[in-house]
Amino acid sequence: QVQLVESGGGLVQTGGSLRLSCDASRRTVSTYAMAWFRQAPGKERAFVAGVRLSGGNPLYAESVKGRFTISRDNAKNTVYLQMGSLKPEDTAIYYCAADPNIYGSKWYVADEYDYWGQGTQVTVSS
């Protein structure tokens, strides 16, 4: 059973930074596609960033390109989301997701992922 635990959320002012962590069980990070999604109140869960098993360029939502960076530490079985230049519209619950079979357009669809963490709240004040 894959378990994902997010941490690092909190309250930050506009323009600030936060780093989210997703600690995974077993060898999930090195053997699964890993992604971050977020869900704001009244909105659907939306793709933020993803990191491929095979390496290559990470994937980002247009709204976070140039501000967020996803990375993976296989030795620690952890995925990170470094968030900078935060805006009030980044306020949401951020979720870590994993799946062994993600490719193409599936990256952007929450229903394609089998495993989820409990989420961590990020609030950006104006």
N, C-alpha and C positions, 0 to 999 in steps of 0.2 A: 504494500500500500504506500502510495506516495503522499508525503505530508509536506506542506509548504507553510512557512511562518514568516509573515512580514513584520518589519519593525522600522522605526526611523521617522514616522510621521510626526506632525505637530503643527504648531501655529507659527507662522513666519510673516514678516511684512513684505509688501510688494518690492520686488527686486532682490529678495533674499534667496538663500539656497538651502536645500535639504538633500540628504542622501538616504534613500530607502534601501533596505536589505531584504532579501528573501532567502531564508535558510531552508534548504531542502533535505529530505531524508535520502539515505542511501546514496547512489551515484546519479541521482536525477539530473543534476545540472550538466553532467558530462554526456548524458545519453538521451536527453529529451530536448525538444525545442522549448525555450523559455520566453515568456513575454510578460509585460506589464499592461494592465488595463486600468481604467478609472471609471467611476460612476458618480456623477453629480446628482444632487436631489432632483427628482422628477425626470431624469434622463436615463437613457439606456447605457449599459456598460460599453465603453469605447476603448479601442486599441490605442496604446501609447507608444510602446516600443517592443521590439523582439530581437532575440539573438539566436542565430542558427547554430545547429550542431556542427556543421561543416566549416564554420568560420565565415569569412567574407563580411561584407558590410552589414551592420545591423539595420533594422527597419525602424522607421519612426513615423508617427503621425505628423502631418504637415504642421499642425498647431504647436508642436514641441521641437521641431527641427532646429538645431543650432543652440538650443537651450538645455536639452536633456541628453544624457549619455547613459546607455545601458552597457553593462559589462558583466563578465562571468568569471568566477574564480573556481575552477574545477576542483582544486585541492581542498578548498573550504566548503565546496558544495553550496555556494552562495551566488546569487545574482543581485546586482546593484542597479539602482536607478539614481544617477546624480542629476539633480534638478537645479537649474540656475535661472536667474532673471525671472523669478516666479511672479505670476500675475493672479489677480483675484479669480479669474476664470479657470485657473488650475485647481481651485478648491474642489475636492472630491475625496471619495474613498478609493485608495489605490490597491489593486489586487495583483498578486503574482499568479501566473498560470503556467501549466506545463502539459505537454502532450508528446508522445513519441512519434506522431505522424502529422506534422504540420508543414505545409508547403504552399506556395503560390498565394492565392487569395484567401486561403484558410487562415493565414496569420491574423487577419483583421476581424475574424468572426468569433465572438466569445463562445458560442455553442460548440465550436470545433475542439475546444480544450477540455480534457477529462478531469484535470486536477486544478484546484484553486486553494489559495490561502484564505484567511479570514478577513483580510483587508486591514489597511492602516489609514487613518484619517489625516489628510493634509488640508490645512486651512490657511489661505493667504489673505491677509488683511490689507485693505486699501489705505 
